[in-house]
């Protein structure tokens, strides 16, 4: 996730309890299942009747319809244009994905998330109005590579290509030292945002607090500086 994503998520209504998901492949099913389990109302559509039937049988969604999302009339009749947020989960069929995204935006849906399969696909989706584009496979692959090479990094938020906020396991080198003694800013050019203690995070902790092996800290800074940490 990056700063450009923040504008999209900031504009989402907090009371939005309804979502429409177009496309019931692996990504679409996962989105439906998670939203449904969290208590949100989800309507799903797919051109494949078996996928629709399976989603209903497995109770992944409250409502599911078979329709061709490249047909604006079908989307309108199904009530898709009435949703505040629509997820276009068609990733492998670029033409259908782009036409569907265009149809949904022209139908007046304020927040549209679309799945892309390539950089070109992403640019085309943005050109036709997608408010937020995701690359599930790329993001999963990137996260896996990072976890394999830097297992001490528990979570990461990319601010831009060069700067991040990361949650890391306290390095052995920092164990038993105070925040002041570690000198994160002077030695590494990083700022400490939070530290874990008894299962909770302390925001802007006092410099006299001791760091312990097995706990976590959250720091912000340049990726090159983060990579210099003894993790």
Secondary structure in CASP SS format (residue, H / E / C, confidence):
PFRMAT SS
TARGET T0000
AUTHOR 0000-0000-0000
METHOD secondary structure of the structure
MODEL  1
X C 1.00
X C 1.00
X H 1.00
X H 1.00
X H 1.00
X H 1.00
X H 1.00
X H 1.00
X H 1.00
X H 1.00
X H 1.00
X C 1.00
X C 1.00
X C 1.00
X C 1.00
X C 1.00
X C 1.00
X E 1.00
X E 1.00
X E 1.00
X E 1.00
X E 1.00
X C 1.00
X C 1.00
X C 1.00
X H 1.00
X H 1.00
X H 1.00
X H 1.00
X H 1.00
X H 1.00
X H 1.00
X H 1.00
X H 1.00
X H 1.00
X H 1.00
X H 1.00
X C 1.00
X C 1.00
X C 1.00
X E 1.00
X E 1.00
X E 1.00
X E 1.00
X E 1.00
X E 1.00
X C 1.00
X C 1.00
X H 1.00
X H 1.00
X H 1.00
X H 1.00
X H 1.00
X H 1.00
X H 1.00
X H 1.00
X H 1.00
X C 1.00
X C 1.00
X C 1.00
X C 1.00
X C 1.00
X E 1.00
X E 1.00
X E 1.00
X E 1.00
X C 1.00
X C 1.00
X C 1.00
X C 1.00
X C 1.00
X H 1.00
X H 1.00
X H 1.00
X H 1.00
X H 1.00
X H 1.00
X H 1.00
X C 1.00
X H 1.00
X H 1.00
X H 1.00
X C 1.00
X C 1.00
X E 1.00
X E 1.00
X E 1.00
X E 1.00
X C 1.00
X C 1.00
X C 1.00
X C 1.00
X C 1.00
X H 1.00
X H 1.00
X H 1.00
X H 1.00
X H 1.00
X H 1.00
X H 1.00
X H 1.00
X H 1.00
X H 1.00
X H 1.00
X H 1.00
X H 1.00
X C 1.00
X C 1.00
X C 1.00
X C 1.00
X E 1.00
X E 1.00
X E 1.00
X E 1.00
X E 1.00
X C 1.00
X C 1.00
X C 1.00
X H 1.00
X H 1.00
X H 1.00
X H 1.00
X H 1.00
X H 1.00
X H 1.00
X H 1.00
X H 1.00
X C 1.00
X C 1.00
X C 1.00
X C 1.00
X E 1.00
X E 1.00
X E 1.00
X C 1.00
X H 1.00
X H 1.00
X H 1.00
X H 1.00
X H 1.00
X H 1.00
X H 1.00
X H 1.00
X H 1.00
X H 1.00
X H 1.00
X H 1.00
X H 1.00
X H 1.00
X C 1.00
X C 1.00
X C 1.00
X E 1.00
X E 1.00
X E 1.00
X E 1.00
X E 1.00
X E 1.00
X C 1.00
X C 1.00
X C 1.00
X C 1.00
X E 1.00
X E 1.00
X E 1.00
X E 1.00
X E 1.00
X E 1.00
X E 1.00
X C 1.00
X C 1.00
X H 1.00
X H 1.00
X H 1.00
X C 1.00
X C 1.00
X C 1.00
X E 1.00
X H 1.00
X H 1.00
X H 1.00
X H 1.00
X C 1.00
X H 1.00
X H 1.00
X H 1.00
X H 1.00
X H 1.00
X C 1.00
X C 1.00
X E 1.00
X E 1.00
X E 1.00
X E 1.00
X E 1.00
X E 1.00
X E 1.00
X C 1.00
X C 1.00
X E 1.00
X E 1.00
X E 1.00
X E 1.00
X C 1.00
X C 1.00
X C 1.00
X C 1.00
X C 1.00
X C 1.00
X E 1.00
X C 1.00
X C 1.00
X C 1.00
X C 1.00
X C 1.00
X E 1.00
X E 1.00
X E 1.00
X E 1.00
X E 1.00
X E 1.00
X E 1.00
X H 1.00
X H 1.00
X H 1.00
X H 1.00
X C 1.00
X C 1.00
X C 1.00
X C 1.00
X C 1.00
END
